[in-house]
Amino acid sequence: MSDARDKAADQLSEFKRVHGDPEVLTTSSGSPIGDKLNSLTAGPRGPLLLQDAVFLDEMAHFNRERIPERVVHAKGAAAFGYFEVTHDITRYTKAKVFSEIGKRTPIAVRFSTVAGESGSADTVRDPRGFAVKFYTEDGNWDLTGNNTPIFFVRDPIMFPHFIHSQKRNPTTHQKDPDMFWDFVTLRHETIHQITFLFTDRGIPDGFRHMNGYGSHTFKLVNATGEAVYCKFHYKTDQGIKNLCPKAAAELAGSEPDYSLRDLYNAIADGRYPTWTFYIQVMTFAQAETFRWNPFDLTKVWPQGEYPLIPVGKLTLNRNAVNYFAEVEQLAFDPASMPPGIEPSPDKMLQGRLFGYADTHRYRLGANYRQIPVNCPYRTRVQNYHRDGFMTVSDNQGGAPNYFPNSFGGPEDDKMYLQSRYQVSSDVARYNTADDDNYSQLAQFWTKVLKPEERSRLASNVAEHLQAAQQFLRERAVQLLTRVHVDYGNAVREALEKLKNQKIDSQSKL
């Protein structure tokens, strides 16, 4: 039998090989420890002494090791590398990250599942998060997205409710198909992403074999102030690979960290994963006449009309040195955009401009950007923020802490003003629930999916839907029929087949 072990399994042996003989153990204050195996007691059977600083130091810290996990995207992996520009897009944007061909910018990328907890299996059917942090000289650019170009809802006010429906029942603390399908069938805009989720790509074979998308619509502004709307895409150079449901279920039991291990080992072995980076561009005039809302996150821009424009390449060549320090504390904020990249009216993006930073301030503290993995280290932060828990910088020394001032504090510069745009609409709560939820998905069903892929899609939907109540099954089939009659019929037939199989199985008992 071979004793060969992969790099992830041999991480501790590699640490010993690199670091050699052990160093002297210390307390958290740096004091050397003489005995770490025995607590300080009054006699061999006596009680502990309150002066046992070694024990108290250890236990007090142990009790505070956990921080709140992410509400979504809790289970994840991350790696580090660089983005290299291969094509000139300065006609569209003045962002320095794209300033010249051959330029490299350090990056951090975090992959994740969405609905599961931190200890959940990473081979479940679930969207995958794909977030990229670019450490640019004009500050960090955080491009958050998923492995799909669309999302479940188009209005951020629905986001907490959608997530609740995918999480655990508040009484049973179990995943609940009734909650899942009740929300989906009441909010028809979800069906586009739900369909993507139940296709073969709903269970990627690790993180290296899936695409990434910025998903939202953004705005690019060039050096002369001209602006266009854009979407970001990153296509895997390893090729798309997916897991069949049976293999995914087996891995969830035997190797729940399959995707984390695959990414770690690939990088440790020097098989650095890469993705080719593209943009789609839409002018403001085109946006005015586009047959769909160009800022609707539940829809795509057809690539036949808005072709992919190559930009560069993402390469990951370093694993995290410490998971907690560089993965659990890695925080992304869509509002972090350097000059040349701006938000669009995309409602979901607008909601996330607040939501992401707010959750990091809760999880990590108001000074989470001072944590090394989040620090914009390629520029110098100069502002009027001061103090707060875990201020670990020099707190900007003796510089003035108010603005304006007459004593040399940092000043704004009009050259960095965001682009001007016009808004002329009535303020109201606009109902977008029925904003054409079916036509793009009908094209996906008829023109993109092959017959065998449609069959697997219908089987996957039915396998999950069968656990919901009858009225929800009927409502789901009605919804799918509105997309395309063949889609609804295929799922109805798959449900009937599963029902007959269950009857046959019970009759043999």
C-alpha positions in Angstrom: 0.0 0.0 0.0 1.3 3.4 -1.0 2.1 5.9 1.8 1.7 8.9 -0.6 -0.2 11.8 0.9 -1.3 15.0 -0.8 0.0 18.4 0.2 -3.1 19.3 2.3 -2.6 16.1 4.4 1.1 16.8 4.8 0.8 20.4 5.8 2.0 19.8 9.4 5.0 17.8 8.2 5.9 20.6 5.7 5.7 23.1 8.5 8.2 21.1 10.6 10.5 20.6 7.7 10.6 24.4 6.9 10.8 25.7 10.5 13.1 23.1 12.0 13.5 22.7 15.8 10.7 24.1 18.1 11.1 27.6 19.6 10.3 28.4 23.2 6.6 28.5 24.1 5.3 31.8 25.5 2.1 33.3 26.9 0.2 35.9 24.8 2.3 38.6 26.4 5.5 36.9 25.3 6.6 35.5 28.6 8.4 32.1 28.3 6.5 29.1 29.8 8.2 26.5 31.9 5.4 23.9 32.1 2.5 23.7 29.7 1.2 20.3 30.7 0.2 20.9 34.3 -1.9 23.5 36.0 -0.8 25.3 39.2 -2.5 23.7 42.2 -2.2 23.6 46.0 -0.8 20.1 46.3 -1.2 17.2 43.8 -4.9 16.9 44.5 -5.6 20.5 45.5 -7.6 23.2 43.8 -6.3 25.5 41.1 -4.7 28.8 42.1 -6.0 32.1 40.6 -2.4 33.1 40.0 -2.0 30.4 37.3 -1.6 33.0 34.5 -0.6 30.3 32.0 -4.0 28.5 32.4 -6.0 31.7 32.6 -4.3 33.2 29.5 -5.1 30.0 27.6 -8.7 29.5 28.7 -9.7 33.1 28.4 -8.6 33.2 24.8 -10.1 29.8 24.0 -13.5 31.1 25.2 -13.3 33.9 22.6 -11.9 32.1 19.6 -15.1 32.1 17.6 -16.4 35.1 15.8 -19.9 35.3 14.2 -19.8 33.4 11.0 -21.1 35.0 7.8 -24.9 34.9 7.4 -24.3 33.7 3.9 -21.2 32.4 2.2 -20.0 31.0 5.5 -18.2 27.9 4.1 -15.3 29.0 1.8 -11.7 28.8 0.6 -9.4 31.5 -0.5 -6.1 31.9 -2.4 -3.9 34.7 -3.5 -2.2 35.7 -6.7 -2.3 38.4 -9.4 -4.4 39.9 -12.2 -2.5 40.7 -15.4 -3.8 43.0 -18.1 -3.6 41.4 -21.6 -5.8 43.8 -23.6 -6.2 47.6 -23.6 -9.6 48.8 -22.3 -8.5 52.4 -21.3 -11.0 53.7 -23.9 -13.7 52.6 -21.4 -12.1 53.2 -18.0 -9.3 55.2 -16.2 -9.0 52.6 -13.4 -5.3 52.1 -12.8 -5.7 48.4 -12.5 -6.3 48.4 -16.3 -3.8 51.1 -17.2 -1.4 49.2 -19.4 -0.9 45.8 -21.0 1.3 43.6 -18.8 0.5 45.3 -15.6 0.0 43.0 -12.6 -2.1 43.7 -9.6 -2.1 41.5 -6.4 -5.4 39.8 -5.7 -7.2 37.7 -3.1 -10.0 35.4 -4.2 -12.6 33.8 -1.9 -14.8 30.9 -3.1 -17.8 29.7 -1.1 -21.1 28.0 -0.9 -24.0 30.3 0.0 -26.6 28.7 2.2 -24.6 26.3 4.3 -22.9 26.9 7.6 -19.2 27.0 8.1 -18.9 23.3 8.7 -21.3 22.2 5.9 -20.3 20.1 2.9 -19.0 22.0 -0.1 -20.4 19.6 -2.7 -24.0 20.5 -2.2 -26.3 21.9 -4.9 -25.9 25.6 -4.2 -24.6 28.7 -5.9 -20.9 29.3 -5.4 -19.5 32.7 -4.3 -16.6 34.1 -6.4 -15.3 37.3 -4.8 -12.1 39.1 -6.0 -10.1 41.7 -4.1 -7.7 43.8 -6.2 -5.1 45.6 -4.2 -4.7 48.6 -6.4 -2.6 51.8 -5.9 -5.9 53.7 -5.8 -7.3 51.5 -3.0 -8.8 48.1 -2.9 -11.4 47.1 -5.5 -13.8 44.4 -4.2 -15.6 42.6 -7.0 -18.1 40.3 -5.4 -20.1 37.8 -7.4 -21.1 34.2 -8.0 -20.5 31.4 -10.5 -23.7 32.4 -12.2 -24.4 35.7 -14.1 -27.8 36.2 -12.5 -29.3 36.1 -9.0 -32.6 35.0 -7.4 -34.1 38.5 -6.6 -33.9 41.9 -8.2 -34.9 44.1 -5.2 -32.7 44.0 -2.1 -35.7 44.3 0.2 -36.4 40.7 -0.7 -32.9 39.4 0.0 -33.2 38.6 3.8 -36.5 36.7 3.1 -35.0 34.7 0.3 -32.1 33.7 2.4 -34.4 32.7 5.3 -36.3 30.4 2.9 -33.0 28.7 2.0 -31.8 28.3 5.6 -33.2 26.3 8.5 -36.8 26.1 9.7 -37.0 28.2 13.0 -38.7 25.3 14.9 -37.2 22.1 13.5 -33.7 23.6 12.7 -33.7 21.6 9.4 -33.7 22.6 5.8 -37.3 22.8 4.7 -38.5 22.1 1.1 -41.8 23.8 1.9 -40.0 27.1 2.8 -37.8 26.8 -0.3 -40.6 26.2 -2.8 -43.2 28.4 -1.2 -40.9 31.5 -1.6 -39.8 30.5 -5.1 -43.4 30.0 -6.4 -44.6 33.2 -4.8 -41.7 35.2 -6.3 -41.4 34.3 -10.0 -38.3 36.3 -10.6 -36.4 33.5 -8.8 -37.1 30.9 -11.4 -34.3 31.9 -13.8 -31.6 31.4 -11.1 -33.4 28.4 -9.6 -33.2 26.7 -13.0 -29.5 27.4 -13.3 -29.1 25.9 -9.8 -30.7 22.6 -10.9 -28.7 22.2 -14.1 -25.4 20.3 -14.2 -23.6 23.5 -13.2 -25.4 23.6 -9.8 -22.7 21.3 -8.4 -19.3 22.4 -9.7 -16.4 19.9 -9.4 -14.4 22.1 -7.0 -13.8 25.8 -7.3 -11.2 25.6 -10.1 -13.7 24.3 -12.7 -16.3 27.0 -12.6 -16.7 30.5 -14.1 -17.1 33.6 -12.1 -19.3 36.7 -12.7 -19.5 40.2 -11.2 -23.2 39.6 -12.0 -24.2 43.2 -11.3 -24.2 46.0 -13.8 -21.4 48.5 -13.1 -20.3 51.8 -14.7 -16.9 52.4 -16.3 -15.6 56.0 -16.7 -12.6 56.9 -18.8 -10.1 59.7 -18.5 -12.3 62.2 -20.4 -15.3 61.5 -18.3 -17.2 59.3 -20.8 -19.1 56.5 -19.1 -20.5 53.2 -20.2 -22.3 50.4 -18.3 -20.5 47.0 -18.0 -20.6 43.5 -16.6 -17.6 41.5 -15.5 -17.0 37.8 -16.4 -14.1 35.4 -15.6 -14.0 32.2 -17.5 -12.1 29.2 -16.0 -9.1 28.1 -18.1 -9.3 24.6 -16.4 -12.6 23.9 -18.2 -16.0 23.5 -16.8 -16.5 20.3 -14.7 -19.4 19.3 -12.6 -20.3 16.6 -10.2 -23.3 14.3 -10.7 -25.7 14.3 -7.7 -24.7 10.8 -6.6 -21.0 11.6 -6.6 -21.7 14.9 -4.8 -23.8 13.2 -2.1 -21.1 10.6 -1.5 -18.4 13.2 -1.2 -20.6 15.2 1.2 -20.4 12.2 3.5 -16.8 11.0 2.9 -15.0 14.3 2.1 -17.1 17.3 3.0 -14.1 19.7 2.4 -13.5 18.3 -1.1 -13.4 21.7 -2.8 -11.1 23.2 -0.2 -8.7 20.3 -0.5 -8.8 20.4 -4.3 -7.9 24.1 -4.5 -5.2 23.8 -1.8 -3.5 20.9 -3.4 -3.6 22.3 -6.9 -1.7 25.5 -5.7 0.6 23.6 -3.4 1.6 21.3 -6.4 2.2 24.3 -8.7 -0.9 23.7 -10.8 -2.0 27.3 -10.5 -5.6 27.9 -11.6 -6.3 30.8 -13.9 -9.4 32.5 -15.2 -9.6 34.8 -18.3 -11.2 38.1 -17.5 -13.8 39.8 -19.8 -16.2 42.7 -19.8 -19.4 43.4 -21.6 -20.1 47.0 -22.5 -23.4 48.8 -23.0 -23.7 52.5 -23.9 -26.2 54.7 -22.1 -28.1 55.0 -25.4 -28.3 51.3 -25.7 -29.5 51.0 -22.1 -32.4 53.3 -22.9 -33.7 51.1 -25.7 -32.7 47.6 -24.3 -35.8 45.4 -24.3 -35.1 44.4 -20.6 -34.1 46.5 -17.6 -30.3 46.4 -18.0 -29.9 46.8 -14.2 -32.1 43.7 -13.5 -29.9 41.1 -11.7 -32.2 38.3 -12.7 -31.4 38.8 -16.4 -28.3 38.6 -18.6 -27.1 40.7 -21.5 -27.1 38.4 -24.5 -23.5 37.9 -25.6 -24.6 38.0 -29.3 -25.6 41.6 -28.8 -23.0 42.6 -26.2 -20.0 40.4 -26.9 -17.3 39.5 -24.4 -14.3 41.8 -24.6 -11.0 40.2 -23.3 -9.2 42.1 -20.6 -6.8 40.0 -18.7 -6.1 36.9 -16.6 -6.5 36.0 -12.9 -3.9 33.6 -11.5 -3.9 32.1 -8.0 -0.4 31.0 -6.9 -0.4 31.1 -3.1 -2.5 29.4 -0.4 -3.5 31.1 2.8 -0.8 30.9 5.5 -3.5 30.7 8.2 -7.1 30.1 7.5 -8.6 32.3 10.1 -6.3 35.2 9.5 -6.5 35.3 5.7 -9.8 33.5 4.8 -12.2 33.9 7.8 -11.3 37.5 8.2 -11.1 38.3 4.4 -13.9 40.8 3.9 -15.3 42.2 0.6 -17.2 45.4 0.2 -18.8 46.2 -3.2 -18.6 49.9 -2.3 -14.8 49.7 -2.5 -14.3 51.0 -6.1 -11.3 52.9 -7.3 -11.7 55.9 -9.7 -12.9 54.7 -13.1 -15.3 52.1 -11.7 -18.7 53.2 -10.3 -22.0 51.7 -9.3 -25.0 51.6 -11.7 -28.7 52.0 -10.7 -28.7 48.2 -10.2 -31.0 47.9 -7.1 -29.3 44.8 -5.8 -25.9 46.4 -6.1 -27.2 49.5 -4.4 -28.4 47.4 -1.5 -25.1 45.6 -1.2 -23.1 48.8 -1.1 -24.4 49.1 2.4 -25.0 45.5 3.4 -21.5 44.0 3.0 -19.6 46.6 4.9 -22.2 46.6 7.6 -21.9 42.9 8.2 -18.1 43.1 8.4 -18.4 45.9 11.0 -20.6 43.5 13.0 -18.4 40.4 12.5 -14.9 42.0 12.6 -15.3 45.4 14.1 -15.3 49.0 12.8 -11.6 48.7 12.0 -11.8 45.6 9.9 -9.9 47.3 7.1 -6.8 47.4 9.3 -6.7 43.6 9.3 -3.7 42.8 7.1 -5.7 40.8 4.5 -8.2 43.6 4.1 -5.7 46.5 4.3 -5.3 48.7 1.2 -1.6 48.3 1.5 -0.6 49.7 -1.9 -1.9 53.1 -1.0 -1.9 55.2 2.2 -5.2 55.6 4.1 -5.6 59.2 5.1 -9.0 60.3 6.5 -10.7 61.4 9.7 -11.7 58.1 11.1 -10.3 57.5 14.5 -10.3 55.1 17.4 -12.8 52.2 17.8 -12.2 48.6 18.9 -9.0 47.0 17.7 -7.2 50.1 16.3 -3.9 48.5 15.5 -2.4 51.2 13.3 -0.8 54.4 14.5 -4.4 55.9 14.4 -3.0 58.5 12.0 -0.8 59.9 14.7 -1.1 63.6 15.5 -2.9 64.6 12.3 -6.1 66.7 12.7 -9.2 64.6 13.4 -11.7 67.1 12.0 -12.4 68.6 8.5 -12.0 71.2 7.3 -8.9 72.3 9.2 -6.0 74.7 8.8 -3.2 72.4 10.0 -2.3 70.2 7.1 -4.9 67.4 7.3 -5.7 65.5 4.1 -8.0 67.4 1.6 -10.3 66.3 -1.1 -9.3 66.5 -4.8 -11.9 67.4 -7.4 -10.1 65.3 -10.0 -11.5 62.2 -8.2 -15.2 63.3 -8.3 -17.5 60.6 -9.6 -19.1 61.0 -12.9 -22.2 63.2 -13.1 -25.5 61.6 -14.2 -29.1 62.6 -14.4 -32.0 61.1 -12.4 -35.6 62.3 -13.1 -38.2 60.0 -11.7 -40.9 60.0 -9.1 -40.0 58.5 -5.7 -42.2 55.4 -5.0 -42.0 51.8 -4.1 -42.2 50.3 -7.6 -43.4 46.7 -7.9 -41.2 44.7 -10.2 -42.4 41.3 -9.3 -43.8 40.6 -12.9 -41.0 42.3 -14.9 -40.8 39.6 -17.6 -39.6 36.6 -15.5 -39.9 34.0 -18.3 -38.6 35.0 -21.7 -34.9 34.7 -21.1 -35.3 31.4 -19.3 -37.5 30.1 -22.2 -34.6 30.8 -24.5 -32.2 29.0 -22.1 -34.5 26.0 -22.1 -35.0 25.9 -25.9 -31.7 27.1 -27.3 -28.9 26.5 -24.7 -29.7 23.2 -23.0 -29.3 20.0 -24.9 -32.1 17.3 -24.7 -30.1 15.2 -22.2 -29.4 18.3 -20.1 -33.1 19.2 -20.0 -33.9 15.7 -18.8 -31.3 15.9 -16.0 -32.6 19.4 -15.1 -36.2 18.1 -14.8 -35.0 15.1 -12.7 -33.0 17.3 -10.4 -35.9 19.7 -9.8 -38.3 16.9 -9.2 -36.0 15.2 -6.8 -36.0 18.3 -4.6 -39.6 19.3 -5.2 -41.1 15.9 -4.3 -40.4 16.6 -0.6 -42.6 19.7 -0.6 -46.4 19.7 -0.1 -48.7 18.8 -2.9 -50.0 22.3 -3.4 -46.5 23.6 -3.7 -45.6 20.9 -6.2 -48.6 21.9 -8.3 -47.7 25.6 -8.0 -44.1 24.9 -9.1 -45.2 22.9 -12.2 -47.5 25.8 -13.1 -44.7 28.3 -12.8 -42.4 26.1 -14.9 -45.1 25.7 -17.5 -45.3 29.5 -17.8 -41.6 29.4 -18.8 -42.2 26.7 -21.4 -44.8 24.0 -21.6 -42.2 21.3 -22.1 -40.3 22.4 -19.0 -43.5 22.1 -16.9 -44.4 18.7 -18.5 -40.9 17.3 -18.0 -41.0 18.1 -14.2 -44.5 16.8 -13.9 -43.5 13.5 -15.5 -40.4 13.3 -13.4 -42.5 13.8 -10.2 -44.9 11.1 -11.3 -42.0 8.7 -12.0 -40.6 9.3 -8.5 -44.0 8.7 -7.0 -44.4 5.4 -8.8 -41.0 4.3 -7.8 -41.8 5.0 -4.2 -45.1 3.1 -4.4 -43.3 0.1 -6.0 -40.6 0.2 -3.3 -43.2 0.2 -0.5 -45.2 -2.6 -2.1 -42.1 -4.8 -2.0 -41.7 -4.4 1.8 
